[in-house]
Amino acid sequence: MSIFWDFDPVFLRLGSFEIRYYGLMWALAIGLAAYMFDHFVKREGLPEKVSESIFYFGTLATIIGSRVGHCLFYEPDKYLAEPLRIITDIRDGGMASHGAAIGLLIGLWLFSRRNKLPYLWSLDRIMIAVAIGGAFVRFGNLFNSEIIGAPTDAPWGFVFARLYPAGTPIEEMVARHPSQIYEALCYIVTFVILTWLYYKRDMGRRRPGLMFGVGLIGIFLTRFLIEFVKENQEAFEQSWTLNMGQWLSVPFIIAAFVLIWYAMSRPAIEPKPVTNAPKEATKSAPATATTKTKKSKKKKW
């Protein structure tokens, strides 16, 4: 018992030009991240220019980091010998989530300096968008039949038919763990937890760094564990105790626990209410204050 997966990764063909579902998932992830960050900025009463600059410092840094990360982490010999192929071979694919994370960290540091915001403020809020965006990207990997899991006898195993030559009998195909779905589900759970911490517990303002730490746990600790049921992406990883994805996840996991400890060991900040209160409440508050002032003056005279 298994699931036969023969999904066409191309969404639209126009002659030799192709639009793939993987690219659409990336575009959806980036668009949603920009929308959510803009919402956070407005909700907390920050200037509009703050959300306008996130595209340059966040989006571009993520895309560049993911591409360069793949080339240096997984195919260093090929791309160090011919660095220009990092750009010219981009249509052949190759994006690394760890590279995207490093690029985003650098981009948000520049973004925070540009807008004179605390670095942790930016990290806490972008992590909500990163979690749900990561889920979309993993579904894109599923549509591409890539980053597959190890063989399994589980009834939910996927037979990735497009990995085999045309005409291969089904009996010779192997069912594998749908590791893309495992990761996507973990990221969705992480997104729900972070959303709850931000809106219901106001942890983005009360305990800076906590949400970022929780997000790192939800993304990189689960990534570390799921790697045990995944196929290694490169041949050189076969002899390693831990594969490349796991080794790259370790620094993020350590940073996550340090950030959570840092956030919880300091006194909680009691922030002011968010500035975008309903219009009715905003109008009524000054009116009440004015009424009281007039009454007090009347009594004084």
TORKOL-4160 file (C-alpha; in steps of 0.2 Angstrom, whole numbers, padded with zeros to 4 digits, m for minus):
301
<pt num="1" X="0000" Y="0000" Z="0000"/>
<pt num="2" X="0007" Y="0017" Z="m0005"/>
<pt num="3" X="0003" Y="0033" Z="m0014"/>
<pt num="4" X="0008" Y="0034" Z="m0033"/>
<pt num="5" X="0014" Y="0051" Z="m0036"/>
<pt num="6" X="0016" Y="0057" Z="m0054"/>
<pt num="7" X="0013" Y="0076" Z="m0052"/>
<pt num="8" X="0018" Y="0087" Z="m0067"/>
<pt num="9" X="0029" Y="0100" Z="m0059"/>
<pt num="10" X="0025" Y="0113" Z="m0073"/>
<pt num="11" X="0011" Y="0124" Z="m0070"/>
<pt num="12" X="0011" Y="0133" Z="m0087"/>
<pt num="13" X="0021" Y="0130" Z="m0103"/>
<pt num="14" X="0023" Y="0144" Z="m0116"/>
<pt num="15" X="0034" Y="0137" Z="m0129"/>
<pt num="16" X="0051" Y="0133" Z="m0121"/>
<pt num="17" X="0047" Y="0144" Z="m0107"/>
<pt num="18" X="0040" Y="0136" Z="m0091"/>
<pt num="19" X="0032" Y="0142" Z="m0075"/>
<pt num="20" X="0034" Y="0128" Z="m0062"/>
<pt num="21" X="0024" Y="0126" Z="m0046"/>
<pt num="22" X="0040" Y="0127" Z="m0036"/>
<pt num="23" X="0042" Y="0145" Z="m0042"/>
<pt num="24" X="0024" Y="0149" Z="m0038"/>
<pt num="25" X="0026" Y="0142" Z="m0020"/>
<pt num="26" X="0041" Y="0153" Z="m0018"/>
<pt num="27" X="0032" Y="0168" Z="m0025"/>
<pt num="28" X="0017" Y="0165" Z="m0013"/>
<pt num="29" X="0029" Y="0163" Z="0002"/>
<pt num="30" X="0037" Y="0180" Z="m0002"/>
<pt num="31" X="0021" Y="0189" Z="m0006"/>
<pt num="32" X="0013" Y="0182" Z="0010"/>
<pt num="33" X="0028" Y="0187" Z="0020"/>
<pt num="34" X="0028" Y="0205" Z="0014"/>
<pt num="35" X="0009" Y="0206" Z="0017"/>
<pt num="36" X="0011" Y="0200" Z="0035"/>
<pt num="37" X="0026" Y="0211" Z="0039"/>
<pt num="38" X="0016" Y="0226" Z="0033"/>
<pt num="39" X="0002" Y="0221" Z="0044"/>
<pt num="40" X="0014" Y="0220" Z="0059"/>
<pt num="41" X="0021" Y="0237" Z="0055"/>
<pt num="42" X="0004" Y="0245" Z="0054"/>
<pt num="43" X="m0003" Y="0236" Z="0069"/>
<pt num="44" X="0011" Y="0243" Z="0080"/>
<pt num="45" X="0010" Y="0260" Z="0073"/>
<pt num="46" X="0027" Y="0261" Z="0064"/>
<pt num="47" X="0030" Y="0272" Z="0049"/>
<pt num="48" X="0025" Y="0265" Z="0032"/>
<pt num="49" X="0043" Y="0266" Z="0025"/>
<pt num="50" X="0047" Y="0252" Z="0037"/>
<pt num="51" X="0037" Y="0239" Z="0027"/>
<pt num="52" X="0042" Y="0247" Z="0011"/>
<pt num="53" X="0061" Y="0243" Z="0013"/>
<pt num="54" X="0058" Y="0225" Z="0019"/>
<pt num="55" X="0057" Y="0219" Z="0001"/>
<pt num="56" X="0075" Y="0224" Z="m0003"/>
<pt num="57" X="0083" Y="0219" Z="0013"/>
<pt num="58" X="0072" Y="0203" Z="0017"/>
<pt num="59" X="0067" Y="0196" Z="0000"/>
<pt num="60" X="0082" Y="0199" Z="m0010"/>
<pt num="61" X="0094" Y="0193" Z="0004"/>
<pt num="62" X="0083" Y="0177" Z="0006"/>
<pt num="63" X="0084" Y="0172" Z="m0013"/>
<pt num="64" X="0102" Y="0176" Z="m0014"/>
<pt num="65" X="0107" Y="0167" Z="0002"/>
<pt num="66" X="0097" Y="0152" Z="m0003"/>
<pt num="67" X="0105" Y="0151" Z="m0020"/>
<pt num="68" X="0123" Y="0154" Z="m0014"/>
<pt num="69" X="0120" Y="0142" Z="0000"/>
<pt num="70" X="0116" Y="0128" Z="m0011"/>
<pt num="71" X="0131" Y="0131" Z="m0022"/>
<pt num="72" X="0143" Y="0132" Z="m0008"/>
<pt num="73" X="0136" Y="0119" Z="0004"/>
<pt num="74" X="0131" Y="0105" Z="m0008"/>
<pt num="75" X="0142" Y="0108" Z="m0024"/>
<pt num="76" X="0157" Y="0118" Z="m0019"/>
<pt num="77" X="0169" Y="0110" Z="m0031"/>
<pt num="78" X="0158" Y="0114" Z="m0046"/>
<pt num="79" X="0154" Y="0132" Z="m0041"/>
<pt num="80" X="0170" Y="0138" Z="m0033"/>
<pt num="81" X="0179" Y="0133" Z="m0049"/>
<pt num="82" X="0167" Y="0143" Z="m0060"/>
<pt num="83" X="0158" Y="0156" Z="m0049"/>
<pt num="84" X="0148" Y="0163" Z="m0063"/>
<pt num="85" X="0138" Y="0147" Z="m0064"/>
<pt num="86" X="0130" Y="0152" Z="m0048"/>
<pt num="87" X="0120" Y="0164" Z="m0059"/>
<pt num="88" X="0120" Y="0156" Z="m0076"/>
<pt num="89" X="0114" Y="0139" Z="m0070"/>
<pt num="90" X="0100" Y="0146" Z="m0059"/>
<pt num="91" X="0087" Y="0138" Z="m0071"/>
<pt num="92" X="0094" Y="0121" Z="m0066"/>
<pt num="93" X="0088" Y="0123" Z="m0049"/>
<pt num="94" X="0097" Y="0123" Z="m0032"/>
<pt num="95" X="0091" Y="0132" Z="m0017"/>
<pt num="96" X="0096" Y="0129" Z="0001"/>
<pt num="97" X="0085" Y="0133" Z="0016"/>
<pt num="98" X="0100" Y="0136" Z="0027"/>
<pt num="99" X="0108" Y="0148" Z="0015"/>
<pt num="100" X="0091" Y="0157" Z="0014"/>
<pt num="101" X="0091" Y="0158" Z="0033"/>
<pt num="102" X="0109" Y="0165" Z="0034"/>
<pt num="103" X="0104" Y="0178" Z="0020"/>
<pt num="104" X="0089" Y="0183" Z="0029"/>
<pt num="105" X="0099" Y="0186" Z="0045"/>
<pt num="106" X="0111" Y="0197" Z="0036"/>
<pt num="107" X="0097" Y="0206" Z="0027"/>
<pt num="108" X="0087" Y="0209" Z="0043"/>
<pt num="109" X="0102" Y="0216" Z="0052"/>
<pt num="110" X="0104" Y="0229" Z="0038"/>
<pt num="111" X="0085" Y="0232" Z="0038"/>
<pt num="112" X="0085" Y="0235" Z="0057"/>
<pt num="113" X="0100" Y="0247" Z="0056"/>
<pt num="114" X="0092" Y="0257" Z="0041"/>
<pt num="115" X="0075" Y="0259" Z="0051"/>
<pt num="116" X="0083" Y="0261" Z="0068"/>
<pt num="117" X="0074" Y="0246" Z="0075"/>
<pt num="118" X="0080" Y="0233" Z="0088"/>
<pt num="119" X="0087" Y="0217" Z="0078"/>
<pt num="120" X="0076" Y="0206" Z="0089"/>
<pt num="121" X="0060" Y="0216" Z="0084"/>
<pt num="122" X="0063" Y="0211" Z="0066"/>
<pt num="123" X="0068" Y="0193" Z="0069"/>
<pt num="124" X="0053" Y="0189" Z="0080"/>
<pt num="125" X="0040" Y="0196" Z="0068"/>
<pt num="126" X="0048" Y="0189" Z="0052"/>
<pt num="127" X="0049" Y="0172" Z="0059"/>
<pt num="128" X="0030" Y="0170" Z="0058"/>
<pt num="129" X="0030" Y="0173" Z="0040"/>
<pt num="130" X="0046" Y="0162" Z="0038"/>
<pt num="131" X="0037" Y="0147" Z="0046"/>
<pt num="132" X="0022" Y="0147" Z="0034"/>
<pt num="133" X="0032" Y="0152" Z="0019"/>
<pt num="134" X="0043" Y="0137" Z="0023"/>
<pt num="135" X="0028" Y="0126" Z="0022"/>
<pt num="136" X="0024" Y="0132" Z="0004"/>
<pt num="137" X="0042" Y="0129" Z="m0002"/>
<pt num="138" X="0041" Y="0111" Z="0005"/>
<pt num="139" X="0025" Y="0109" Z="m0005"/>
<pt num="140" X="0035" Y="0115" Z="m0020"/>
<pt num="141" X="0048" Y="0102" Z="m0017"/>
<pt num="142" X="0034" Y="0089" Z="m0017"/>
<pt num="143" X="0027" Y="0095" Z="m0033"/>
<pt num="144" X="0045" Y="0094" Z="m0040"/>
<pt num="145" X="0047" Y="0076" Z="m0033"/>
<pt num="146" X="0063" Y="0081" Z="m0025"/>
<pt num="147" X="0071" Y="0080" Z="m0007"/>
<pt num="148" X="0063" Y="0063" Z="m0005"/>
<pt num="149" X="0063" Y="0052" Z="0010"/>
<pt num="150" X="0071" Y="0035" Z="0013"/>
<pt num="151" X="0062" Y="0019" Z="0008"/>
<pt num="152" X="0047" Y="0014" Z="0019"/>
<pt num="153" X="0034" Y="0001" Z="0021"/>
<pt num="154" X="0021" Y="0013" Z="0029"/>
<pt num="155" X="0005" Y="0015" Z="0020"/>
<pt num="156" X="0007" Y="0033" Z="0017"/>
<pt num="157" X="0023" Y="0031" Z="0008"/>
<pt num="158" X="0025" Y="0040" Z="m0009"/>
<pt num="159" X="0031" Y="0031" Z="m0025"/>
<pt num="160" X="0039" Y="0046" Z="m0034"/>
<pt num="161" X="0036" Y="0039" Z="m0052"/>
<pt num="162" X="0046" Y="0054" Z="m0061"/>
<pt num="163" X="0062" Y="0049" Z="m0053"/>
<pt num="164" X="0062" Y="0033" Z="m0063"/>
<pt num="165" X="0065" Y="0031" Z="m0082"/>
<pt num="166" X="0049" Y="0030" Z="m0093"/>
<pt num="167" X="0043" Y="0013" Z="m0094"/>
<pt num="168" X="0049" Y="0007" Z="m0077"/>
<pt num="169" X="0037" Y="m0006" Z="m0070"/>
<pt num="170" X="0028" Y="0000" Z="m0055"/>
<pt num="171" X="0034" Y="m0016" Z="m0046"/>
<pt num="172" X="0052" Y="m0010" Z="m0047"/>
<pt num="173" X="0048" Y="0007" Z="m0039"/>
<pt num="174" X="0051" Y="0010" Z="m0021"/>
<pt num="175" X="0039" Y="0019" Z="m0009"/>
<pt num="176" X="0047" Y="0033" Z="0001"/>
<pt num="177" X="0044" Y="0044" Z="0016"/>
<pt num="178" X="0035" Y="0060" Z="0010"/>
<pt num="179" X="0048" Y="0070" Z="0020"/>
<pt num="180" X="0042" Y="0086" Z="0011"/>
<pt num="181" X="0025" Y="0084" Z="0019"/>
<pt num="182" X="0033" Y="0080" Z="0036"/>
<pt num="183" X="0042" Y="0096" Z="0036"/>
<pt num="184" X="0028" Y="0107" Z="0029"/>
<pt num="185" X="0016" Y="0100" Z="0043"/>
<pt num="186" X="0029" Y="0105" Z="0056"/>
<pt num="187" X="0031" Y="0122" Z="0049"/>
<pt num="188" X="0012" Y="0125" Z="0049"/>
<pt num="189" X="0012" Y="0120" Z="0068"/>
<pt num="190" X="0026" Y="0132" Z="0071"/>
<pt num="191" X="0016" Y="0145" Z="0062"/>
<pt num="192" X="0001" Y="0142" Z="0073"/>
<pt num="193" X="0011" Y="0143" Z="0089"/>
<pt num="194" X="0020" Y="0159" Z="0084"/>
<pt num="195" X="0004" Y="0167" Z="0079"/>
<pt num="196" X="m0004" Y="0163" Z="0096"/>
<pt num="197" X="0012" Y="0170" Z="0105"/>
<pt num="198" X="0011" Y="0186" Z="0095"/>
<pt num="199" X="m0008" Y="0190" Z="0095"/>
<pt num="200" X="m0014" Y="0181" Z="0111"/>
<pt num="201" X="0002" Y="0183" Z="0123"/>
<pt num="202" X="0010" Y="0198" Z="0115"/>
<pt num="203" X="0027" Y="0190" Z="0117"/>
<pt num="204" X="0034" Y="0200" Z="0102"/>
<pt num="205" X="0034" Y="0215" Z="0114"/>
<pt num="206" X="0034" Y="0207" Z="0131"/>
<pt num="207" X="0049" Y="0195" Z="0128"/>
<pt num="208" X="0060" Y="0200" Z="0114"/>
<pt num="209" X="0069" Y="0185" Z="0106"/>
<pt num="210" X="0057" Y="0172" Z="0112"/>
<pt num="211" X="0047" Y="0170" Z="0096"/>
<pt num="212" X="0063" Y="0169" Z="0086"/>
<pt num="213" X="0070" Y="0156" Z="0097"/>
<pt num="214" X="0053" Y="0146" Z="0096"/>
<pt num="215" X="0053" Y="0148" Z="0077"/>
<pt num="216" X="0071" Y="0141" Z="0076"/>
<pt num="217" X="0066" Y="0126" Z="0086"/>
<pt num="218" X="0051" Y="0123" Z="0076"/>
<pt num="219" X="0060" Y="0124" Z="0059"/>
<pt num="220" X="0078" Y="0118" Z="0062"/>
<pt num="221" X="0075" Y="0105" Z="0076"/>
<pt num="222" X="0061" Y="0097" Z="0066"/>
<pt num="223" X="0073" Y="0098" Z="0051"/>
<pt num="224" X="0087" Y="0089" Z="0060"/>
<pt num="225" X="0075" Y="0075" Z="0066"/>
<pt num="226" X="0067" Y="0072" Z="0049"/>
<pt num="227" X="0084" Y="0071" Z="0040"/>
<pt num="228" X="0085" Y="0054" Z="0048"/>
<pt num="229" X="0071" Y="0048" Z="0036"/>
<pt num="230" X="0077" Y="0057" Z="0021"/>
<pt num="231" X="0089" Y="0052" Z="0007"/>
<pt num="232" X="0106" Y="0062" Z="0007"/>
<pt num="233" X="0106" Y="0075" Z="m0007"/>
<pt num="234" X="0124" Y="0072" Z="m0011"/>
<pt num="235" X="0135" Y="0057" Z="m0013"/>
<pt num="236" X="0149" Y="0064" Z="m0001"/>
<pt num="237" X="0136" Y="0063" Z="0013"/>
<pt num="238" X="0135" Y="0044" Z="0013"/>
<pt num="239" X="0150" Y="0042" Z="0025"/>
<pt num="240" X="0145" Y="0055" Z="0037"/>
<pt num="241" X="0137" Y="0051" Z="0054"/>
<pt num="242" X="0125" Y="0067" Z="0051"/>
<pt num="243" X="0122" Y="0074" Z="0034"/>
<pt num="244" X="0125" Y="0092" Z="0028"/>
<pt num="245" X="0107" Y="0097" Z="0033"/>
<pt num="246" X="0109" Y="0091" Z="0051"/>
<pt num="247" X="0126" Y="0099" Z="0053"/>
<pt num="248" X="0120" Y="0116" Z="0046"/>
<pt num="249" X="0105" Y="0115" Z="0058"/>
<pt num="250" X="0115" Y="0112" Z="0074"/>
<pt num="251" X="0121" Y="0131" Z="0076"/>
<pt num="252" X="0102" Y="0137" Z="0073"/>
<pt num="253" X="0096" Y="0124" Z="0087"/>
<pt num="254" X="0109" Y="0130" Z="0099"/>
<pt num="255" X="0105" Y="0148" Z="0095"/>
<pt num="256" X="0087" Y="0144" Z="0098"/>
<pt num="257" X="0089" Y="0138" Z="0116"/>
<pt num="258" X="0101" Y="0153" Z="0120"/>
<pt num="259" X="0088" Y="0165" Z="0114"/>
<pt num="260" X="0073" Y="0157" Z="0123"/>
<pt num="261" X="0084" Y="0157" Z="0139"/>
<pt num="262" X="0088" Y="0175" Z="0136"/>
<pt num="263" X="0070" Y="0180" Z="0134"/>
<pt num="264" X="0063" Y="0170" Z="0149"/>
<pt num="265" X="0077" Y="0175" Z="0161"/>
<pt num="266" X="0074" Y="0194" Z="0159"/>
<pt num="267" X="0059" Y="0203" Z="0167"/>
<pt num="268" X="0044" Y="0204" Z="0155"/>
<pt num="269" X="0041" Y="0221" Z="0147"/>
<pt num="270" X="0024" Y="0228" Z="0150"/>
<pt num="271" X="0021" Y="0237" Z="0133"/>
<pt num="272" X="0008" Y="0250" Z="0129"/>
<pt num="273" X="m0008" Y="0245" Z="0120"/>
<pt num="274" X="m0006" Y="0244" Z="0101"/>
<pt num="275" X="m0009" Y="0260" Z="0092"/>
<pt num="276" X="m0021" Y="0254" Z="0079"/>
<pt num="277" X="m0036" Y="0253" Z="0091"/>
<pt num="278" X="m0054" Y="0254" Z="0083"/>
<pt num="279" X="m0059" Y="0271" Z="0077"/>
<pt num="280" X="m0073" Y="0272" Z="0089"/>
<pt num="281" X="m0062" Y="0269" Z="0104"/>
<pt num="282" X="m0049" Y="0281" Z="0098"/>
<pt num="283" X="m0062" Y="0295" Z="0096"/>
<pt num="284" X="m0071" Y="0292" Z="0112"/>
<pt num="285" X="m0055" Y="0292" Z="0123"/>
<pt num="286" X="m0050" Y="0311" Z="0119"/>
<pt num="287" X="m0068" Y="0316" Z="0121"/>
<pt num="288" X="m0069" Y="0309" Z="0138"/>
<pt num="289" X="m0053" Y="0317" Z="0143"/>
<pt num="290" X="m0059" Y="0334" Z="0137"/>
<pt num="291" X="m0076" Y="0332" Z="0146"/>
<pt num="292" X="m0067" Y="0329" Z="0163"/>
<pt num="293" X="m0055" Y="0344" Z="0160"/>
<pt num="294" X="m0069" Y="0356" Z="0157"/>
<pt num="295" X="m0079" Y="0350" Z="0172"/>
<pt num="296" X="m0063" Y="0352" Z="0183"/>
<pt num="297" X="m0061" Y="0369" Z="0177"/>
<pt num="298" X="m0079" Y="0374" Z="0180"/>
<pt num="299" X="m0077" Y="0368" Z="0198"/>
<pt num="300" X="m0061" Y="0377" Z="0201"/>
<pt num="301" X="m0069" Y="0393" Z="0195"/>
